[in-house]
């Protein structure tokens, strides 16, 4: 047992709160690049990029200063959820959005046309 472990484990083998917080902080700081996420989840890198665009309000990996994607463990879990819904449960994009509570993407809104009037374009 190392000195650090001995200090973290109290009398009777209980784990101190400080040690648990440290482990939690470490897990919160773990980040993986797109290649690692692809290998871990079995989802191709091109698919990860597509999902990032398609579900941009759900999947948002951080970017480094050089614009490389860095996935937190939370983002990796989201990739797993998307994989489950799309590849295993066979949901289409709109179904995934509804299942996740993201709302469906719809085209531009056009006001109904009254008899004898011209349709109004969005923002018009």
C-alpha positions in Angstrom: 0.0 0.0 0.0 1.4 3.4 -1.0 1.6 6.3 1.4 -1.2 8.1 -0.5 -3.5 5.1 -0.3 -2.7 4.6 3.3 -3.7 8.2 4.0 -6.8 8.0 1.9 -8.1 4.8 3.6 -9.0 5.5 7.2 -9.2 3.1 10.2 -11.0 -0.1 9.4 -10.4 0.3 5.7 -12.9 3.1 5.0 -12.3 5.5 2.2 -12.1 9.1 3.2 -14.3 11.7 1.5 -11.2 13.6 0.3 -10.0 10.6 -1.7 -13.4 10.1 -3.3 -13.5 13.7 -4.3 -10.0 13.4 -5.9 -11.1 10.3 -7.9 -14.2 12.1 -9.0 -12.2 15.2 -10.1 -9.8 13.0 -12.1 -12.7 11.2 -13.9 -14.3 14.6 -14.7 -11.0 15.7 -16.3 -10.5 12.6 -18.5 -10.8 13.4 -22.2 -10.4 11.3 -25.2 -9.6 12.2 -28.8 -11.8 11.2 -31.7 -9.6 8.2 -32.6 -9.8 6.9 -29.0 -13.6 7.3 -28.9 -13.9 5.5 -32.2 -11.9 2.6 -31.0 -13.7 2.5 -27.6 -17.3 2.7 -29.0 -16.8 1.0 -32.4 -18.3 4.1 -34.2 -16.3 5.3 -37.2 -14.7 8.7 -37.0 -16.7 10.0 -40.0 -19.9 8.9 -38.2 -18.9 10.7 -35.0 -18.3 13.9 -37.0 -21.7 13.5 -38.7 -23.5 12.9 -35.4 -21.8 16.0 -34.0 -23.4 18.0 -36.8 -26.7 16.2 -36.9 -27.2 16.3 -33.1 -25.3 19.5 -32.3 -27.6 20.4 -29.4 -26.8 17.0 -27.8 -23.3 15.9 -28.7 -20.8 18.8 -28.2 -17.2 17.6 -27.7 -14.8 20.3 -26.5 -12.2 21.6 -28.9 -8.5 22.2 -28.2 -6.7 25.3 -29.3 -5.9 23.5 -32.5 -9.6 22.6 -33.0 -9.2 18.9 -32.3 -12.1 17.2 -30.6 -11.8 16.2 -27.0 -14.6 14.0 -25.7 -15.4 13.9 -21.9 -16.6 10.7 -20.4 -20.1 12.2 -20.5 -19.8 12.8 -24.3 -18.6 9.2 -24.8 -21.7 8.0 -23.0 -23.8 10.2 -25.4 -22.1 8.5 -28.3 -23.1 5.1 -26.8 -26.7 6.3 -26.5 -26.7 7.5 -30.2 -25.2 4.2 -31.3 -27.8 2.3 -29.4 -30.7 4.3 -30.9 -29.4 4.5 -34.5 -27.6 1.2 -35.1 -29.4 -1.2 -32.7 -32.9 0.2 -32.4 -32.9 1.5 -36.0 -34.2 5.0 -35.3 -33.9 7.7 -38.0 -32.5 11.1 -37.1 -35.9 12.6 -36.5 -36.8 9.7 -34.2 -33.6 10.0 -32.3 -34.3 13.7 -31.8 -37.7 13.0 -30.4 -36.5 10.1 -28.2 -33.9 12.4 -26.7 -36.3 15.3 -26.3 -34.4 17.5 -28.7 -37.4 18.3 -30.9 -37.6 17.6 -34.6 -35.8 19.8 -37.1 -38.4 21.4 -39.4 -38.0 23.5 -42.6 -38.5 27.2 -42.8 -41.8 28.4 -41.4 -44.2 29.9 -43.9 -47.4 31.6 -42.9 -50.6 30.1 -44.3 -51.8 31.7 -47.5 -55.2 33.4 -47.5 -57.2 33.6 -50.7 -55.9 36.4 -52.9 -52.7 37.0 -50.8 -49.1 36.2 -51.5 -47.2 33.8 -49.2 -44.8 35.5 -46.8 -41.3 34.1 -46.7 -39.6 33.5 -43.3 -38.7 36.8 -41.7 -40.7 38.7 -44.3 
